[in-house]
Amino acid sequence: MIAALIVLLAYLIGSIPFAVLVSRAFRLPDPRTYGSQNPGATNVLRSGKKSAAVLTLLGDAAKGWIAVVIAQHYAPPIHPGWTIAGAALAVFLGHLFPLFLRFKGGKGVATASGILFALSVWLGLAAMFAWLTAMLLFRVSALAALAAASIAPMFAFALFGFHVYSISVLLMSALLVWRHKANIDQLRARSARGISKG
């Protein structure tokens, strides 16, 4: 019962739409009405207000971290790993499919980073390093997110072995890649145009 409540709380925490709340606080347009129409930090940045984008990023990352930390402290003593992994996945799903936005949420990059740092600082740093490297090389946020999503499961299995933590990270990475499907299609189309011109 306690485990189920922790997982439910994690989902509700994940559902908090920081992009929308921060935009309202700064009197900016709803991020669901412009750009990619995605309620996330990258789209808030398109408003031109960098401070709003940073606050959105920090809020989305913090909710991932907080949900996992709560689970780590209050999970039942029998198989606590299952509760923690369940909370990690639930807060991520809350961001992707938020109750408060009619289940139309963001892509989950910032929330995933908070989750990874809560599970292991080394795991979080590995994913961040992959993101930063790809961003410096390609200057495309979607590619950076996909690079981090590819690296995270490998490091999770290296750190935890075949553990529920590793499985939850793998599932989150798969969902993150799926949420970037439109970006992947755009990158493929751009690459194809480049090849045809060559």
Buried (B, 14 or more C-beta within 10 A) or exposed (E): EEBEEBBBBBBBBBBBBBBBBBBEEBEBEEBBEEBBEBBBBBBBBBBEBEEBBBBBBBBBBBBBBBBBBBBBEBBEEEEBBBBBBBBBBBBBBBBBBBBEBEEEBBBBBBBBBBBBBBBBEEBBEBBBBBBEBBBEEEEBBBBBBBBBBBBBBBBBBEBBEEBBBBBBBBBBBEBBBEBBEEBBEEBEEEEEEEEEEE
